Amino acid sequence: MAGTKQNNSLKNVFENVNTDQVAFFVKENSGRNKEAKDCLLLAMNENIVEIKSFDNAHIDFRTFDWKTTGQDRNWWWQIQALPFLTWFVSSRKLLSLEERRLAAKFCKDSLVNWIEITPEDDDKTLRWHDHATSYRLTNFFNWTFSLWLDDELNDFIQDIDLPYRMEDILKKHIAWLSEDENYSKYTNHGFDQATAVFIIGLYTSYPVWKPFFELSENRLIEEIEFAYTEEGVHKENSPGYHIFMLRRLNRFNKLGELYANKVSEKAIILEERAKLFKEALTLPDGTLPLVGDTRGGHFVEKYDFPRELTIYDYSKSGYVIIKGHVLDKPLYLMVKNCFDSVYHRHDDDLHIYLSFDNIDLLSDGGLGSHNERDPLRISLRSNECHNVPYIAGEKALRNRKSLASAPTLSVTEDIIVAESFLYGRKIKRTIDISQLETGAIAITDVVDGKEKGLMENLFFHQFADVSLKNSNATISVGGQKRMAISFGSENIKVETKERPFSKQYGVYENAPALEIDASEGSHFSFEVRLIKTQ
């Protein structure tokens, strides 16, 4: 096996590696990703760095000072993951020997530069951010293992190990992630923290680090059990994160090849259920609905879209989805009412998302960014950018422990009933779908135990035109009337609003909305009627 004659600290880490482990690593890291090669050569030759969701940055990793210059936190943790290491691993088989050696030297010099930087006490560059550290550990380990297995590149490991001891750097990361105070339990971050350490254990079987590996396995099993409902729905409040975490399950499924049976057996069961929910989630064109922290146009897979109206009952997990054809056009209706995790949480209990003829008529504001102090992000997460009832003057409770009761959702052939305590008192939303085949939906909202205070927000397609007349609103898109809304309550005030809308990370536009003041009462009804077009 390559690397057996090396004399450096990694010899201890890799001394128990067998051919099965090497074969699995090589299969999982084939090194033939052209996009990664382009990123690597661009960074190495032109000092241009591509980071997901951000403009290209001019950085020479070999001399970068790692000082904050006002960039977004999401940008910093991606940079702190040292992406050049994974670009190398992911593209190494596409490089000639000369290119491979030049790229290995670039990575070595860039890594040394990072190691020798002493962060400030008040470090705002997220050097030891939970996500950054778990991703960096994975990238660093994969890079060192790739060099260890490549006889033509062994010398780079030797050169960097003599002054810096790679074993110690790996252990520092593993130990940091293993500390309870650094562990982001029951989140996708904690999921990745446990995964990073656990997989190194599978690849190395290094006995000295066995306690870390056993801890990570126990954590990972707990994370899997917590992260998904019994129906296989990921709990972090958005279709986008369900797909993100489904890829994790697929990876764990494969780990059975390395005898990670406890993890892989749980993953296999949940993956099948999660795939079924993925099919239920997808719109007619194979993309995800723009709900919660989901990015616009996120394509996953195109399925056969049903002709007859079909109910996908995931009410125990907080979702009811109806798909089929109405007025000879594809219809997609989602009712969302869940609060199983605070991560990526929006104030969207009782939310309705409606797509008709591939146009999201009752829509959602989208993600925006992960800068929770940004006023636009604050608005996107609030009830302003959702189709929900709320109580005037009351703030949404974002701590699950503060709720009087968890939200509930149920569906029959004709009625969907959702109840939420997000604003302290119970709000009950009843959605009559008995006439859905004709394009009509009747919605009634009631605040329990309160005579006044009910408010409503309706959020429309980005390019919709909203026309108000008497007790009716007509929604047009592209010059065609698409939906009519009639209000069945008296003593209400209806006002058009312009709200933030974001289909791309960090890019904000505007979309029309209605704010309905029904606060003179505790009961409000309205009907949505779809309009047939040619």
N, C-alpha and C positions, 0 to 999 in steps of 0.2 A: 504494500500500500504506500502511496505517496506520503512523504513527510515523516516516515519512520526513522530516518537518520538525522533528523533535525535535533539540535540541542538548544532549546529555549524553553521558556516557561509554559508554552502551549503544549509541549510534549506531555506534561502531566495531565492536562485537560483532555487531550485526544488519545491517550495511551490505550483506552479501552474501546475505542471506536471499531466497529466491525463492518464487514462488507455490506450487510443489509442497511445499516445506518447511512453509509456513504451512498449507496444506490438510491435510497429514499431522498436524501438531500439533493443529489444530482437531478433526480426526476422533478422535485419540487422547485428547483432553481436551475432551470435548463440553460439559462444564459443566452437566450436567443430573442430577446425583446428589442425590437428596432427602435421603439420610442425611447427606451432607456439609453440605448447607444447614442442617439441624437442628443439627449440631455447631458450625458457624460462628456461627449466631445465638445459640446457648446460651452460647458463650464470649464473644461480643461484648456481649450484652445482660444476661447473668446471671452472668458470670464462673465458669461451670461448664464444666469440661473433661472430655470423655470420652476415655479412653485404653484401648485394647484390653487386655482381661484384668485390668483394675483398676477399683476403685470410682471414681466421679466425683470430681474434685478441684476445690476452690474456688481458682481462679487468675485474676487479672487480668493477662494477658500484657503489658499496657501499663506495669505497675508492678512486676511480679514481680522479686524480688531474685536469683533463680537461685542460691540457696544450698541446700545439702543439708539435708534434714530427715529422713533415714533411709529414704527410699523405695528400692524395689528397683531394681537396675541396669537391668532391662528397662523399667521405668517411665521412668527418666531418659533413656535414649537415644531413646525415643519422643517425649518432651517436647523434647529437644534437636534433633529433626528439624524443629521449628517447624511442627506440624501445621496451624495456622491458615492457613498459606499454601496448602497443598494443599486444605483445605476451601474456600477462596475459589475456586481454579481449578476445582475439581470441581463447584461449584454456581453459578458466576457467571451462567449463562444462565437460572437460575430466579429471579434477583433483579431487582427493578425498578431503574431507573437510580438512584433515590435510595438504595435499599438497597445497590446495588453501590458507590456512592461512600462510604457510611458504612462498608461492610465493607473497602473498600480503605484507608480512613483507619485503621481499627482494625488492619489488618495492618501498615501503614506504621509506626504508633506502637509497635506491639508489636515489630516488627523493630528499630527504632531503640533501644528499651529493651534488647534482646538485644545489639546491637552495642556499646552504651556500657558494658555490664557487663564488668569486668575479672575474669576467674576467678582464684581463689586458686592459688598454686603447686601445692599438693596438691589439685587439682580433682577432687572426687568426683561432680560433676554430669555427667560424661561429655561435656563440650562438644566435644571432639575425639575421640570414640569413632569407630571405623571405620564402624559401621553408621549412627550418628547423622549423621556428616559426609556420607556418600553420599546418604542420604535427604534431608538438609537442602539439599544442593546441588541435587538434583532439584526439590525443592519451591520453593526460591528462584529457580532459573532459570525454572521454569514460571510462577511468579507474575510475575516481571519481564517475561517474554515476553507474557503475557496482557495486562498493562497497556500494553505497547508497542503491541500490536495493536488496542487499544481507544481510539479517538479521545476518548471521554468521560472516560478515566482517565489520559491521558498526563501530566497535571500532577503526579500522585503520584510518578511516576518522576523528574520534574524536581526536585520538592521534596526527595526523599530523596537524589538523586544529588549535588546540589551540595555537601553537607558530607561525604558518605560514599563517593562513587564506586563505583557498583554493579559496574563492570567489575573493579575491584580486589578486591572481595569475592568475586566469582565466581572470579577467578584464584587467590586465596588458597586456596579450597576445592579447586580443580582441582589446584593444585600440591601441596597437602598429600596428597591422595589418590594422587598420582603418585609420591610418595617411596617408595622400597623399604621403608624402616623402618616405614611406616604401612600397607603393603599386606598384607592377610591372604590370602596366596596359597593357592589350592586349597581354598577354603571358600566357603560361600554369601555370606559377607561380602565376600570378594575379588571374587566374581562381581558383586555389586552395586556395588562400588567402580568396577570397570572399566566397567560398564554406564552409570553416572551420567555419567562423562566422555565416553564414546563417543557417547552419544545427543546430548549438547550439540554435539558436533562435527557430527553429521548434520544438526542443525537450523540451525546457524549457518555452517558452513564458514569459520570465522574463521581466517585464515591465520596470525595471530600465535601462536595456540595449537595450530597443526598438530602440533608434536612431542608435545604431550600427547595429542592425539586418536589419533595413530598408535600411541603406547605403549598406550593403552587398548584399541585394536582388537586388537593382538597379545596383550595380556593376556586379553582376553575370549575369543579363539579358544582359548587355552590352557586357560582355566577351563572352557569348554564341553567340550573334549576330555577334561579330567580328571574333571569332575563326574559323568559318566555312563559306565556300562559299555557295552560293545559291544551289549548287549541293550537299551539305553535305560533302565537302572535308575539312579536317582540314588543316589550313594554315601553319603549322610549318615544312613544307619542307621535310617530310619523311613518308613513309608507317608506320614505327614503331610508330611515334607519333600520326598518325591517329588512330591506334588501341588503344593506351594508352588513348586518349581523348574520344574515342567511349565508353569506360567503364564509363567515367564520365556522358555521355548522358544517358546511361542505368540507372545509379543511380538516376539522376534527374527525369527520367521518373517515377520512383517509388514514388517520393516525393509528387505526387498528393494525396497519401493516407493521408498526413498530411496537405492537402489543400494548398500546394505550387503551386497554379494553374498557375501563370504567368510563373514560371520557367519550370514546368513540361510540359505545353502545347508547349512551344518552343522546349523542348528537344524531345518530341514525334515526331514532324515533322522532325527534323534534324536527329534523330536516324535512321529512316527508310531510309533516303537518304544516310547516312553514312554507313549503312550496305550494300547497293548496291555497293558503292564504294569499300568497303572491299572485296566483291566478285570479283570485277573487278581487284583489286590489286593482289590477291593471285596467286601464281605459281601452276603448276599442282599437286605438293605434299602438298599443303595447307600452305606452308610457304610464307613469304613476300620476295619480291626482296630486295637485299642488296643495297638500294638506300638511300643516305643522312645518317641521324643518326639512321639507322635501324641496329639491331644486326643480325648476321648471324643465320640462322636456326630458326627464329622466327615463330613458328607454330601458326596459328589462326583457320583455318577451311578448310577442304577439300571439294571442290565443284565439280560438274560434269564439266569436262573440254570439251569445244566445239570441235567437229570434224571440222566443217567448220570455216574458218577464220572469226572472229567476232570483229568488232571495238567497243570499249567502249569509247565513246566520252565525255570526261570531259575537253575539250579544254578550256572552260571558266574558269576552275580552274587550268589550266596549265598542264593537263595530257591527253595524248592519249595512249590507251593500245589496242593492238591487240593480240588475243589469238586464237588458233586453231591448226590444224595439217598440217604440211608441210613435204613432203617427208616421209610420214607415221610416223612422230615423232612430239611430242608436241612442239609448238613454242609460245614464249611470247616476245612481243616487247613493250617497253614503251618509249615514248618520253616525257620528262619533261621540262617544260619551264614556271616557275612561280617565283614570288618574291612578295608575299603578306605579309611576315613577315621576320624580321631579325633573329628570333630565330631559332637555329639549321640550320642556312643557310649555304649551300655550294656554291661554285662558279660553279654551274652546270646548268646554263641556256643552253638550246639546247642539253641537255644530252640524249643519247640513251642507253638504257639497253636492251640486247638481250639474251634470254635464248632459247636454242634449245636442245631437247632430255634431258631436266632436267640439262643442263650444262650452266652456265652463261658465254657465250662466250665474249660478250661485258659487262663488269662488272663495279664495283664501289669499291672504297677503303674502305668504311664502316665508322663506328663511331670512333673507337680508344678509346678516352676518352673525358671528358669535360674540360680537362686542355688546355685552349686555348693558352698557352705559349709553349706547347710541340711542338718541331719542326715536329714530326711525325703527330700530330693532325693538324698542320698548313698545311702540305703537303696533308693530306687526304681531307681537306676542299677545297683545291685549285683546279684549273683546271687540275693539274697533274694527279689526280686520277679519272678522268671522261672522257667520250667520247664526247669531245666538241671542237669547234673551239674557238680561241681567237686571240687577236691582239698583235703582238710582242711589248714588251716594255711598255705595258699599264697594269695598275693594275685594278683588278675587283672593281667595285663600290659596296660597301656593305651598303650604305645608300640609301634607296629607293628614298628619296627626291632629290638625286643627278642624278637620271636617267633622260635622255631626254624624255623617254617614258617607260611605263610599257611593259614587255614582252607580246607577243601575240602568239597564237597557233590556228591553224585551220586544219581540215581534210576533205577530200572528199574520194570517193571510191578508188582513185588511188594516191593521193598526200597528204602529211602532210607538212605544211608550218609553220615555227617558226621564230620569229624575236626577237632579244634582243639588248639592249643598254648597256649591262653589262660593256663593255670596252669603253664607250663613244660614239662610232659610232655604227650604226646599222649593225648587222650581221644577214644575212638571211640564214636559213638552209632549204633546200627543200629535202624532203625524198620521193622518188618515190617507191611506194609499189605496182605498177601495176603488177609486176612479182613476188610478194611475194609467190604465190602458188608454184612457181618453186624453191624457196629458194633464190631469188635475191632481193637485196635492193640497189638502187642507191641514193647517197647522194651528194648534191652540196651545198657548202658554199660560200657566197659572202659578202665582206665588202663593205658597201655603202660609196661612196664618198672618197675612198682612193685607191691609185694605188698599194700600197704595204703593207705588214705587216701580212698577214694571217698565222696563225699557227694552228696546230691540235694536239690533244692528243687522243690516243686510249688506253684503259685499259682492260686487258684480265683476263681470269680465272687464279686463283692462281697458278695452276699447268700446265698452258699452255706452250707449246714450240712454239716459234715464229721463223719462217724461212723466211729470206728475200732473194729475187732473182729478179734482175732487178726492174721492177715496180710492184712487187707482194709480198704479205706476206701470208704465209700459217700458220694457227693456228692449232696445234694438241694438244689433251688432252688424256692422257692415251695411247699414242702411235698411236692413230687414228687421221687422218686428219678430222677436223671438220668445218673449215671455211677458205675461201680464200678471200683476199682483193686485189683488183687491183686499182692502182692509175692512174687516167686519166689526170693528169697535168704534164707538163714538168717543168724543173728547180726547182725540189724539192730535199730536203735532208731528208732521213728517218733514224732514229736512234733508236735502242732498248734501253729501260731504265728499271731499276728495281725500283719499287715504293713501298711504304708501303701499307700494306693491313691488315685489322682488322675485324675478324668475332666475336671476343669476346671482351668484355670491357677490355681495358688496355692491351690486348695481340696483339702484332704486328708481322706480318710476311712480306713476300715480294710477289709481283706479277709482271709479265712482262707487259710492255707498249711500245707503239711506240710514239715518238715525230716526227711529220712531219713538216718540215720547208718549207712552201710554201710562205715565206715572200717576194719573188721577185714579187709576184702578189697579187691580192685581190680576187682571185677566185680559188677554189679547188674542184675537184670532185673525188669520189672514189666509188667503187661498192663492196658490201659485198655479197658473195655467199656461202650459206650453202652446206656442203658436206654430201651426204647420206652415212650412214654406215650400215653394216649388223646387 
